[in-house]
Each structure stands twice: as structure tokens, then as C-alpha cells.
Amino acid sequence: MPFYNTRETLVPEMLSAMTQTLALEELETSEGTTVLVGAASERDPSRVAVISGGGSGHEPAHAGYIGEGMLDAAIPGAIFSSPSVTSVLEAIRHVSGPAGCLLVIKNYTGDRLSFGLAAERARQEGYDVETVLVADDVALPGFEQPRGLAGTVLVHKVAGAAASRGKGLTEVAEAARHAAGSIRTIGLALGPVQLPGDAPDLERGTELGMGIHNEPGAKTISIDTAADAVARVVESLELDAEPQAMVIMLNDLGGCSVQEGLVLTHELIRQIGPTRIARFIGPVRAMTSLGMHGFSVTAMTADDALLAALASPTTAPAWMAPKQVKESPRRTEIRNNEQQDTPMGSSSGNHIEERVRQGCLTLIDLKAVLDDLDRSTGDGDAGTTFRAGAEAVLAELDAGTLGFADPAAGMNRVATILETRMGGSSGVLLAILTTTMSEVLSRDANWADALGAGLNAMMHHGGAEEGHSTMVDALAPASRALYAGGSLVEAARDAESGARGTAELVARAGRAAYVPDAASSVVEDPGAKAVAAFLTAISRN
């Protein structure tokens, strides 16, 4: 369910929100419709006014582009419907001065007629009016009336830049027409958008060239990956025929996640080639189609005049400044100040090493059990995470790069292994535990003191306490047993009891804390079970 109230209130509620939060003013027309104009304090009456508009549902277009350096007014119609002639005419009257105005019109029949007739009537009233049609859609080669798509926003920017520099109406119109003739756009959507109050259309699938009003695309296609989708779009844009670098804009049609936008950006740069992209705009919601799950790509010929216009300043809130694309991701190597791994094992540490080995083997065997426990409260990967840490420790034991002749050094190495190779919150928490244990052991303290200090550090940084249904519920009783002079066997027994008790607790820390109480209080915490099993295994040797 989209977060709308009703179809009838959608447009007025959107307009109200924009005027309450942006430097915009509502102009109520004589027929009761609304036109959005820039705040009077930002408009220069001596300059050419730039006006655009069209059906609502494409926000931020066009109201989001009102501002110094772009539009002076935007005329919204109903959802996917052209505005009235009266609305356009009264907007012209309100923002146009002696310098005249330019109407930027997307190439749809309704828009052409409403804006065209308004322009004729304004001329009759003595206003100097020019128009420019934007027809950047290349989905249907040879089509006599290509649609106006997201490239319209770039025309807004070029026209607004010329007007802000004080150019006359003829020059502003010429700049806009040059921009309109330099762009081509094609979209791809996984399906049509559901209009407010309508049932979803389940018959149509993925379409190349689907229009921003749900018009059918050029063809229905099958894609499996973002790379496939971008390849179909890039092929349709025929960029290989372009002799010079281009401005590329990636437009989200309203339903793509941030992550999808970034992956699509990666694919566009990879497939077009960074050296062929003069500037990149996006991922950006420049011209949407309500919540359509799709995107469009606009390519603009990048001559010096157009690049300068796109780079010129504007106060329009929805404009995203073009970016330069690096030829490759910038990476800096972080040099490790630790000493190189060297064999550490010796006869004096062999007994500890064997205990650790058995503990790791136990965790590996428990992988499926721990994953199963984690599925009820987390993402089902606890066993996988603990196995990764155990296997990494075993690998270094086998290679001779981990040993415990010096217990402090051994625990420090374990901390590094867990931090870098175990993964997840558990890996970091156990790295905190073992790092602190290493520091305490380096002062000739005993294992009980080391475990107690490590546990305190882990609770401090992780935020968990005993009773929160975490690893702490196994480690805390084990630590108390050792402090009291108990054996490792007794400590392991108390850890097992604490782990079993987590099945009766409500999680108060970790991922399970975000699961409703009823779901988080019926099984053992997998982290507590893993810690208890490890202690039990090392107590048997």
C-alpha cells in the first residue's frame, strides 16, 4: 500500500508540503487550480522567466526545480494529466516582465496544446513568449513525436542558466533548444506503476522504454541482473556513435532503493567507460512516475557551453550538481603496523593450543545447530559466523603462526583473527574480549583476571549485561567460577547452565532485541550456546 491518503487529495497535499518547506509560493488561479512560483524575494523581474510544468506524479519535476538559475514557475496538472490553459496563462502573467518568458514543454499532446494556446493568448496580451519542445525519448526509433522525459530537467538547467546571466529571450530560447537537441533518454521498468485507488496491473512485465505515464514500452524484455538492464538501455542509446564524452544522468523513476541506484551507477560507468563520461548526474529522482520500479538514462552531448550551464549555480532544491567520474575507484592501502606472522608454537604452549583446537572443532560441528537457533531471532548465520572464526584460528594453528608459549601474544593474535576473519558483531565482540585478555595477561595476571577484564570490556562496548540473552549470559557465570577458585570444568558447567537459561530470557541486546518478545524467548541464544560449548570442549583436555 502506498502512503497516500486519497487520490483526490494527493496533489494538493504534495503542493502544500512543498510550499511549507521550500522557498515556493502558491498562486491560486481564477479557476481554483494552483500554480507554484518562486518566492518573490528570489525573482528578478528584469530577467527572462523560465516556466515549465505538466501532470503531477513526476515529482520533484517540476516544482523542485524552481529557484534562481532554473525555473520561475511550475504548473502542475492532476496525476498524469496536463494543466489547464488558464493555469499556464496566469503563471505567465504572474512571473513575466518586459524581458518575456520561455515555456519548456514536454512533448505530449496535452502539454503542447495547453502551453501552446496559453502562449498565443499571452502574446495577444502583449507578452513576449517563446516555447521549446523537449522530445528526448529514443525508445521508438523513427517515431514522429518522441515523448519528453527526464532530459527535460537538463533543459530547465540550461535555460535557467542563460536567463540568470541576463541573456535576452532569443538567446535563452536558443540555448534551451540546443540542449533539447543534444539529449536522448530511455527508461526501463520492471512493471507499470499502480495509480492511487487502482488495482495493480499484473499482466505487464519488464518493459524497455515504458513511459512515465505507464505508456507501453518499445518491447517486453527479460533481465536477470542490473548489468543486463543497463546493457539493454546503453545499447538503445547508441552511445558508440557519439564521438565525444557525454553527460550521463541516471534517473530513478521512483521505486529503486539506494542500493539499486548505486549498483546501476556502477554498471553505467563500467559499461560506458569512465573516460567517455564528461559528467555524471545521479542516481537522482529527477523525474519520477509515482513509485515506478525502474530507471531512465539520459545522455547529453557535452560541449563547453552545455557543461558550463550545468555547472552554474542554482538554488533549486531538487537539482543535483554534475560530478566528474574517476577512471578507477580511489584506494589507499592501510599498512599494518603489526609484526609479520612468525611461528609461535613451543612445547610450553602446546597444551593450550590443543585445547583451543578442540574448541574450534566443536564450533565447526555446531554450525547447523547455531544457524537454526539464530533463524528465530536473527538472520540465521550465527553458526556460519562462528565456524568462520574457528576455521581461521585452526588454519593459523596448523600453519604455526599462532601459539601460546606467550599467552598474551597468543591471545592478541586470536583477537586479530577474530576481528578480520570471523565477521559479524560476534567477531568484533570476541575480538574486544581477547584483546583485553591479552593486555591483562601481558602484566603477568592469571586467566581468571584476564577473562573478567575482557568480559567487562565486552559489556562496556557492546552494551549487553547479564540477563540480556547474549554471550554474556554464558561468560559471566564462567568468570565468576574462575574468580572463586573453581576449575575450568566448573566454569564450563556454569557457562552451559547460563546458556540454557537464555531460552527463558527476553533479548535486550543484539539483533534479537528487535524481535517481538514472543519470538525471542523460546530458544537458547546461539552466541551463548557457542561460548559454552567452546568452554566445555577446552575443559576436557
N, C-alpha and C positions, 0 to 999 in steps of 0.2 A: 504494500500500500504506500503510495507516495504521500509525503507530508503536505498535502493540500487541505484546505477546508472545503470549498465548493468550487465548481467550475466557474460560477458567476462571480465569485469574489476573488479569484486567483489574481487577475490583472490589477484591480485596484489595490489589493493588499501588497503586491510587489511594488507598485509605484509609490505607495505610502512609505514602505520601508526604505526605498532609495532616497526619497526626499527628506526623510527624517535622519538619515545617516550620511548623506553625501551633500556636496555643495550644489544642490539642484533645487529648482522651484517648480511647482505645479502650476500650469496655466490652464484654467478651465475654459473650454471653448463655448461658443454660443449654443452649441447643440448638446452640451453636457459632457463631452469627451475631455480627455486630459492630454496635454502636451507637456513634456518635460523640457525645461530650458536651464541654461547655466545661471548661477547666481548673478544678479545684476552687477555686483562688485567685480566680477571676473570678465564681463563682456566689454569689448571695446567697440563702440558704435561706429568708429571711423573705419573699421576693417570689414572685409568681406565676411559675411556669415556663412557657415557651412552647416547644412541641415540634412538629416537622414531619418530613416525610420522604416517601419514595416510591421508585420504581425508580431504579437508578443509570443513568448515561448522560446526566444533565442537569446535570452539574457546571458551575459551583460549587454549584448547588442540590443538596442543601440544606445540606451541611456548611459551605460557605463563608460561611453566614450565622449561624453560631454565634459568639456574642460578647455582651458587655454591651450591652444595648439592642436585641437581636434574639432569636435562638434560644438555648435552653439545651441542646437535644439535637436530633440529626437521625438518623433511622433509615433506612438505605439497604437497598433490596432488590437482587436481581440486576438485570442490564441490562434495563430497561423492564419490570420485574416488581415488584409490591408487596411490601413487607416482611411478615414473619410477625406474627401476633398476639402471640406470645411476645416478639419483639423490641420491639414497641411497649410492651407491658405492663412489661417490665423497664426500659425507658427511663423510663417514668412513675415507677416505684418509685425509680429512682436520683436523679432531679433534682427531684422534687416534695416540697414541705414542707407545713406547715399551710396556706399560702395557696392551695394547689392548683395545677392546671396547665390550660393551654389547648392543645388539639390543632388545628393548622391543617392541613386535609386538602384536597388537590386532588380535584376531583370525577371520580374514576374508580372503577369498581365495586370493584376490588381494594383500593384505598386506603380507600374508605369502609368496606368490610367489616372489614379488618384493624384500622384505627384505631377503628372503632365498637365492635367486640367487645372490644378491649383497654380502651376507656373503660368499658364496662359492667363488666368484671371488676375494674377498678381501683376503681370505685365500690363494688362489693361488699366490697372490702378496706378501705374507709373513706377513699379518696382523693376529693378534691373535683375533679371533671373537667368541663370544658366543651369543646365542639367547635365549629368553624366550617368550613363548606364553601366552597371557592373555585371558582367556575364562571364564569370571565371570558371564555371563548371565545364570539365572536359570529359565527363562520364560518357557522353553520347557524341562521338566524333561526327562532324558534319551536321549536327542539329542546328537549325536556323536560329533558335532562341535559347542559347545556353542559360542556365539559371545563375543567379547571383548567390554566392556562398561566402565562406569566411574571408576570402580575399577582399571583400568589401571593407573590412576593418583597416586593411593596409591603405586603401584608397582614402578612407577618412583621415588617416595619419598624414598622408602626403598633401592632401588638400588643406588640412588644418595647419600644417607647417608653412605652406605658401601664404595662407591668409595671415598667420601670425607675424610673418616677415613684412607685412604691408603690401603684398603684391595686389595688383588690380584683379578684377573679376575674370577678365580674359585669361590672364596668366594662371590664376588659381584653377580655372576650369581646364586649361591645357595640361597643367601638372597632374590633375586628377585623371584626365583621360589617358595620359601617358602611363600612369600607374595602372589603370584598369586594363590597358592593353598589354601590360607586362606580366600579368598574373594568370595562373591556371591552378585549379583546385579540383580534387576528387575526394570523395568520402567513402567510408566503408563502415557498415553497421552490422552487428550480429542479429538484428531484427528491428522491426519498427517500434517506435515509442508508443506507450499507452497514453492516450489523451485522458485528461481528468474526466471521470464518470463513464468512460468507455471500457468495454471488456477487452482484455489483451488479444491481439491478433497472433494466433499460434500457427497459422498456416505458412507465413513467410519466414524464410531463414536468413542466412547471411547474404547480404547484397553489396556488390561493388557499385558505388555511385548512388546509393539511396539518398533521396533528397531530404532537406531539413524540415519538410512538411510531410514526411512519410511517403513522398512520391517514390514509385518503383525505381530501382537502380538499373544499371545497364545490364546486369546479369546476376543470377544467383550463383554463389560460389561455395566451395568447401575449403575451409582452412583449419589447420591443427595448432598453429603456433603464432605468436606475434611476428616472427620472422616471415611466415607465409603471408600474413596480412599486409605487412609493409611491402613485401616484394610485389604483390598484386597492385598496390597503389603506386609504387615507384614506376613500375612498368607502364601503367596507364598514363602517367605524367610525361612520358617520353623525354626524360631529362638528358639522355645521351645526345640528343640533338642540340642541346644548349651549349654554345661554345665557351661561355664564361661562368664563373661562380655565381651562385644564386642565393637569394634569401629564402629560407625554408621556414614555414610556420606549421607547427603541429597543434591542431585544434581538437580539444576534447568535446565531443558532441553532447556531453552532459552526464554520462554514466560510467566513465572509466575511473578506476581507482588511481591514487597517486602512484602506486607501484606499476600499474599498467602503463601509465603515461611515461614513466622513466624507462621502462623496457622498450616501449615504442620509440622513444628518443634514441636510445642506444642503437636500435635496429636501423633507424633512418640514417644516423651518422655513419654506421658501418656500411650500409648498402649503397648510399650515395657517395660516400667518401668525404672525409673532413676537409680536404683541400678544395672540394667543389662547393662547399657551403660558405658563402661570404659572411652571412649572419644567420643565427638560428633564433627563432621565437617559439617558446613553448617548453614543455607542454603547458597549454593555457586554454581555459574555457573562453574563447574569443567570441564564437557564435555557436550557441548550443541548439539542441532540439529537445527541449524539456530534459528528460533524463535518458535520452537515447544512448545505448551502449555501443559506442562507435567513435570514430575519429575521422578527421579530414586532414589532408596535407595540401598546403598552398606553396607553390614555387613562384618566386618573383625574380625577373631579370635584375641583376644587381649593378646598375650603372651608378656613377658617382652622385648624381642628383637624387636618385631614389634613396641611396644609403644615407645621404645627409639628411633627407627629410625624415626618414625613420629614426634617426638618432637625435633629432631635435627635441627639446624639452616639451613636456605636456603635463597638465595637472589632471588629465582624465584618469579616473581611478582604476579602470579595467585594463589600461594599456600595459603590456609587458615589454620592456625595452629589449631590443635585439642583443644577442650575445655572440661573441666570437667563439668558434669551436677549435679546441686544441687538436693537433694531429694525433695525439695519443694521450691517454689519461696520465696525469702527473702523479708520479710515485716517488716517494723518498724512502730510502732504506733506513730503518731504525737499527742501529748497530747495538748488538747485545753486549753489555759490559761484563757479563758473567764469563768466568773462565771456561775454556773449552772442556768438553766432557773428557774425562780420563778414567781409566779403570780404578774403582774404589774398593772393590771387594777384598777381604782378607779373612783369615781364619777366625779372628776375633769377632767379625761381624756376620759370619756365616749363619749362626743360629737365628739372628733377626731376619736375615734375608730369606731363610727357609719359611719362617712364619709368614712373612709378607707374601711370599709366593703362594702359599696355601690360601691365604685370604683372598688374593686376586683370583685364583682358580674358582673359589666359591662364588665370587661375584659374577664371574663369567657364566657359571652354571645356573645362576638365579635370573639371568636376563629375561626369560619369558615370564617368570613369576612377577618380577618387579614391573615389567611393562603392563601386565594385566592389572595389577593393583593401581597403577597410575592412570589407567583409562577411565576410572570412575571419578577422578578428581583433577586430572591434568590432561596432558596431550599424549599420554601413552608411550613415553620414551624414556622413562626412568631407568629401566633395565638396560636399554641401549647406551645410555649415558654412562652408567656405572661400568658396563662392560668395556667401553672405550677407554676409560681411565685405567681399569685393571689391565687391559691388554697393553697399554702404553708402559705401565710400570713393569710388567713382565718382560717386555721387549728390552728394556734397559737393564734389568737384572740379567737376562740372557747375554746381552752384549758386554756386560762387565762395566757399564757406565754408571751403575747405581749399586752402592754398597753401604754398609752400616758399621764399618770399623770405626768411623767417626759418626756417631748417631746424629749430631747436629747437621753435619754436611749431608748425610743421607736424607734427613727429613726436608732439608732445603731443596734438594734435588727432586724429591717427591712433590713438593709444593709447585715447582716449576712445571713438572709433567702434568699435574692435575689442572693447573691454570691454562696451559696451552693446548692440551690434547684431550681432556675429558669433555669439556663443553658444558653448557647449561649453567644454571645457578648453583647446582650441586658442586660442579667443578671449582667454581670460584670460592664457595664457602669452605670446601675442604682444603683449598689452597691457603685460605686465611688461617684455618686451623693448624695446618702443618708448618706454615711459615712461622707462626708464633711459637709453636712447639720447638722448631729449630733454634729460634733465638734464645729460648729459655734453656734448652739443652746445652747451648754453647757456653752457658755460665756454670756448667757442671751441676745443674739441677737434676732431679730424678724424673722418671717418666710420669709419675703422678702429678708433680708440679707442672710439667710441660703440658699434659693433657688438660689440666684445669685452666691454665692460662690460654691455651688455644681455644678451648670452649668459650671462655669469656669474650675473646676477640671475635669469634664467630657470631655469638649472640649480639654483640655490640653493633657489628657492621650489617648483619643480616636482619636484625630486628625481631628475631624469634626468641621466645622464652620457653622454659619447660611448661608443658601443658598446651602448647600451640599446635601439637600434632606435626612435628618435624623431626629431623635428625637429632635435635637437641634432646628429645624425649628418650633416646637411647644412650646418647653420650653423657648426659648429666648423671644418671644413676651409676654408670660405669666409672665416671670420675669420682663420685663420692665413695664408691667402694675402694678405689685405689688410695684415696686420701686417708681412709680409715685403716689402711694397712692390709686390705684384702688382697687376694691373689688375682691374677689375670682371669682365672676361671670364674671367680666370684664376680668380677667386673663384667665379664661377658654374660653371665647368668642374669645380672641385674639389667643389662642392656636389652636382652631378649624380652624380659618382663616389661620394660618400658616401651619397647616397640609394639608388643601385643596390645598394650594399653591405649595406643593411639587410635585403635578401632572404635574406642568409646569417646574419643575427643572430637570437638569441632575445630577444624583448622582455623588458625588465626594468623598464619603467616604462609608465604609461598603461594604458588598458583592455586592450590586447593582452597585457599582462603576466599577465593572469588566464586566458589561453587556453593549453591544453597546448602544449608545445614543438613538437610535430609540426605543429600547425596554425598556429603563429605565425612560422615561419621559412622560408616558401616564397614570399612576395611582398614587394614594397617597402613600407615604412611610408608610408601616404598623406600624413602630415604632412611627412615628409622630402621626398617627391616634390613636394609643393605648394611648399615653400620653395625647392627647387632650381629648379623651373620658373619661379617668380617672379623669382629672381635672374638666370636665363638671359634672361628677357624684358626686364628692365630693362638688361641689359648690351648689348643690341643697338641701343640708341638713342644 
